[in-house]
Amino acid sequence: MIDLHTHILPGVDDGAEDLVEALQMAEEAVKGGVTVVAATPHFFQLPDWGKIQALAADLQTELDRAGIGLKVVPGGELFMDIEIIDMAVGQIPTYGANGRYCLVEFPLQQVPLYVEQVFFSLQTKGITPIIAHPERYLAVVNDPNLVLHWIELGCAVQMNSGSILGRFGQKILETARILLEHNMVHVLATDGHGIQRRGMNLPKAFAAVEKLIGAERALQLVKGNPELIIKGEPISFAETRRYKKKKRFWIF
């Protein structure tokens, strides 16, 4: 399995506090069958793509020295901001520095009015936006078809493992299920921040997703599509379905 959303770089953001915790996260990932992780620190906390790549390389050296069989791929988590439009291609953190896919997160409580402008700007640079954990956004909880709209605009979608495991509450769990059942998810990843908090629980989430949508589609989310993203190749987009809210019938 491949985990495309982790905060495993030590001492950079609110993820691993130090190298010890980063190595513990790596060991936990390997124990669960993960062979590759993407280091995707919050870019607003370390807005230096070159530095992120260097730190990812340093962590790989430490993993090799410790005999931990995990590959680290550099990346970043961009916070949705209109200033992204003015960023040059070489400044934007893309998976494996291939210039093809970039992880973007929104504010949890609102969707900025300029998101489509930012998406278009990234796409004109040859970069496909991957929307981080939309199931946690209030606007998506209220209307899951927002995600369908973003997919139709050419974006991909990453879901958090904790969401499908119920770690963020019942409403987010229900939203996660809706998105999965309607083919609105392309990547499942941990968004791992440490050992105790938002841990490296991709295997548990995979098992839950497998029960919901089947083994073939579940594997596409943790192996097939992540491999293509790292290589900078087109991913598999299953045919999406519009969510129709179930009507409630009241008996008096």
Wavefront OBJ file of the C-alpha trace (Angstrom):
o trace
v 0.000 0.000 0.000
v 0.970 3.621 -0.547
v 0.048 6.426 1.849
v -0.067 9.724 -0.053
v -0.907 12.055 2.845
v 1.296 12.093 5.941
v 2.947 14.636 8.193
v 5.928 12.419 8.861
v 8.716 14.992 8.411
v 10.071 15.634 11.916
v 9.769 19.060 13.505
v 8.209 20.768 10.483
v 4.520 21.264 11.252
v 1.963 19.697 13.621
v 3.036 16.175 12.622
v 6.003 14.178 13.940
v 7.626 16.150 16.737
v 11.087 14.719 16.192
v 13.022 12.034 14.371
v 12.134 9.432 16.998
v 8.416 9.868 16.341
v 8.960 9.976 12.576
v 10.754 6.619 12.750
v 7.973 5.213 14.925
v 5.401 6.341 12.354
v 7.440 4.684 9.630
v 7.691 1.430 11.564
v 3.942 1.435 12.168
v 3.292 2.022 8.477
v 5.577 -0.825 7.401
v 4.000 -3.150 9.967
v 0.640 -2.510 8.287
v 1.904 -3.283 4.793
v 2.694 0.239 3.594
v 5.793 0.452 1.389
v 5.707 4.113 0.336
v 4.595 7.294 2.093
v 4.412 10.814 0.782
v 5.694 13.489 3.133
v 3.082 16.231 2.735
v 3.710 18.926 5.365
v 1.463 21.975 5.574
v 3.013 24.287 3.012
v 2.019 27.441 4.894
v 4.251 26.276 7.766
v 7.194 25.488 5.493
v 6.651 27.436 2.234
v 9.879 26.247 0.654
v 9.548 23.394 -1.836
v 13.277 22.904 -2.126
v 13.622 22.603 1.648
v 10.802 20.048 1.825
v 12.502 17.899 -0.792
v 15.792 18.107 1.105
v 14.121 17.132 4.400
v 12.377 14.189 2.726
v 15.754 13.012 1.432
v 17.240 13.396 4.928
v 14.433 11.316 6.417
v 14.997 8.628 3.788
v 18.642 8.469 4.842
v 17.593 7.993 8.477
v 15.088 5.290 7.534
v 17.739 3.422 5.560
v 20.187 3.755 8.444
v 17.568 2.329 10.829
v 16.787 -0.547 8.485
v 13.167 0.495 7.992
v 11.963 -0.563 4.546
v 9.903 2.476 3.688
v 10.295 4.856 0.755
v 9.574 8.553 1.288
v 8.273 10.647 -1.589
v 8.287 14.461 -1.232
v 5.055 16.404 -1.490
v 3.141 19.113 0.323
v -0.324 20.167 1.437
v -1.229 23.531 -0.019
v -3.844 25.558 1.833
v -6.421 26.978 -0.571
v -5.451 30.597 -1.207
v -5.867 32.976 -4.140
v -2.084 33.537 -4.078
v -1.592 30.016 -5.473
v -2.499 31.516 -8.857
v 0.739 33.519 -8.837
v 2.998 30.609 -7.881
v 5.409 29.340 -10.506
v 5.419 25.638 -11.345
v 8.772 25.125 -9.617
v 7.408 26.583 -6.367
v 4.410 24.250 -6.127
v 4.861 21.035 -4.107
v 3.897 18.170 -6.426
v 4.162 14.476 -5.645
v 7.661 13.224 -6.318
v 8.455 16.653 -7.817
v 6.926 15.397 -11.064
v 4.892 18.563 -11.657
v 1.669 16.631 -12.215
v -0.338 16.301 -8.964
v -0.683 18.638 -5.985
v -2.558 18.127 -2.696
v -4.819 21.056 -1.749
v -6.869 21.515 1.432
v -9.736 23.919 2.154
v -10.849 25.631 5.360
v -13.094 23.183 7.224
v -15.987 25.584 7.698
v -16.298 27.202 4.269
v -15.381 26.807 0.625
v -13.669 29.969 -0.689
v -15.321 31.639 -3.669
v -12.126 31.486 -5.732
v -11.538 27.701 -5.635
v -12.373 27.235 -9.311
v -9.925 29.988 -10.277
v -7.190 28.218 -8.327
v -8.060 24.850 -9.854
v -7.933 26.332 -13.351
v -4.605 28.031 -12.640
v -3.046 24.759 -11.452
v -4.443 22.892 -14.435
v -3.041 25.421 -16.904
v 0.351 24.660 -15.318
v -0.202 20.960 -16.030
v -1.013 20.133 -12.405
v -4.067 18.124 -11.337
v -5.387 19.291 -7.949
v -6.053 16.524 -5.429
v -8.579 17.771 -2.885
v -7.606 16.700 0.629
v -10.281 15.115 2.852
v -13.399 16.870 1.442
v -15.624 14.627 3.581
v -14.559 16.766 6.547
v -15.699 20.057 5.012
v -19.000 21.408 6.310
v -20.191 22.357 2.809
v -19.645 18.776 1.601
v -21.381 17.282 4.638
v -24.367 19.443 3.706
v -24.104 18.655 -0.029
v -21.897 15.706 -1.080
v -22.517 16.560 -4.742
v -20.091 19.457 -4.385
v -17.387 16.816 -4.690
v -18.952 15.538 -7.896
v -18.757 19.077 -9.286
v -15.051 19.354 -8.435
v -14.361 15.995 -10.066
v -16.175 17.173 -13.192
v -13.809 20.169 -13.171
v -10.887 17.736 -13.402
v -9.869 17.364 -9.757
v -9.084 14.157 -7.880
v -10.152 13.415 -4.313
v -8.255 12.073 -1.277
v -10.175 10.701 1.720
v -8.787 10.396 5.243
v -8.597 6.930 6.772
v -9.885 8.332 10.053
v -13.060 9.553 8.382
v -14.209 6.077 7.315
v -13.197 4.726 10.742
v -15.481 7.215 12.500
v -12.660 9.184 14.142
v -14.226 12.540 13.197
v -17.810 11.778 14.169
v -20.928 10.207 12.707
v -21.776 12.902 10.145
v -18.325 12.762 8.579
v -18.450 8.955 8.595
v -21.788 9.063 6.755
v -20.391 11.566 4.252
v -17.334 9.375 3.679
v -19.568 6.406 2.930
v -21.641 8.436 0.489
v -18.557 9.602 -1.413
v -17.147 6.063 -1.602
v -20.435 4.515 -2.697
v -20.810 7.124 -5.460
v -17.237 6.754 -6.810
v -16.176 10.211 -5.633
v -12.872 9.093 -4.044
v -9.596 8.353 -5.828
v -7.096 8.045 -2.962
v -7.370 6.782 0.612
v -4.603 8.044 2.938
v -4.006 8.507 6.648
v -3.206 12.212 6.985
v -1.012 10.716 9.694
v 0.275 13.181 12.280
v 1.882 10.894 14.831
v 1.631 7.641 16.740
v -1.220 8.441 19.105
v -2.985 11.224 17.188
v -4.156 10.449 13.656
v -1.954 7.397 13.444
v -0.813 5.295 10.515
v -4.030 3.290 10.299
v -4.334 2.715 6.555
v -4.777 -1.090 6.872
v -7.815 -0.696 9.177
v -9.359 1.871 6.852
v -8.676 -0.321 3.832
v -10.560 -3.184 5.491
v -13.550 -0.909 6.135
v -13.522 0.427 2.578
v -13.138 -3.073 1.134
v -16.338 -4.154 2.888
v -18.138 -1.131 1.497
v -17.031 -1.071 -2.165
v -15.162 -4.331 -2.749
v -11.518 -5.358 -2.915
v -10.782 -4.256 -6.487
v -11.964 -0.679 -6.048
v -10.458 -0.433 -2.563
v -7.038 -1.473 -3.881
v -7.276 1.215 -6.532
v -7.427 3.807 -3.731
v -4.369 2.604 -1.795
v -2.208 1.172 -4.544
v -3.300 1.642 -8.153
v -3.997 5.375 -8.202
v -1.229 6.318 -5.727
v 1.340 4.532 -7.901
v 0.163 6.469 -10.961
v 0.190 9.767 -9.069
v 3.800 9.260 -7.956
v 4.760 8.422 -11.541
v 2.876 11.483 -12.818
v 0.583 9.375 -14.979
v -3.221 9.622 -15.494
v -5.214 7.927 -12.755
v -8.345 5.817 -12.954
v -11.571 7.814 -12.709
v -14.516 5.470 -12.110
v -17.896 6.690 -13.345
v -19.357 8.857 -10.612
v -22.993 8.883 -9.517
v -24.956 11.829 -8.202
v -26.044 11.461 -4.615
v -29.795 11.544 -4.091
v -30.799 12.309 -0.566
v -33.193 9.726 0.797
v -36.679 11.018 1.469
v -38.078 10.531 4.918
v -41.662 9.488 5.368
v -43.286 10.510 8.583
v -46.126 8.492 10.105
v -48.455 10.400 12.381
l 1 2 3 4 5 6 7 8 9 10 11 12 13 14 15 16 17 18 19 20 21 22 23 24 25 26 27 28 29 30 31 32 33 34 35 36 37 38 39 40 41 42 43 44 45 46 47 48 49 50 51 52 53 54 55 56 57 58 59 60 61 62 63 64 65 66 67 68 69 70 71 72 73 74 75 76 77 78 79 80 81 82 83 84 85 86 87 88 89 90 91 92 93 94 95 96 97 98 99 100 101 102 103 104 105 106 107 108 109 110 111 112 113 114 115 116 117 118 119 120 121 122 123 124 125 126 127 128 129 130 131 132 133 134 135 136 137 138 139 140 141 142 143 144 145 146 147 148 149 150 151 152 153 154 155 156 157 158 159 160 161 162 163 164 165 166 167 168 169 170 171 172 173 174 175 176 177 178 179 180 181 182 183 184 185 186 187 188 189 190 191 192 193 194 195 196 197 198 199 200 201 202 203 204 205 206 207 208 209 210 211 212 213 214 215 216 217 218 219 220 221 222 223 224 225 226 227 228 229 230 231 232 233 234 235 236 237 238 239 240 241 242 243 244 245 246 247 248 249 250 251 252
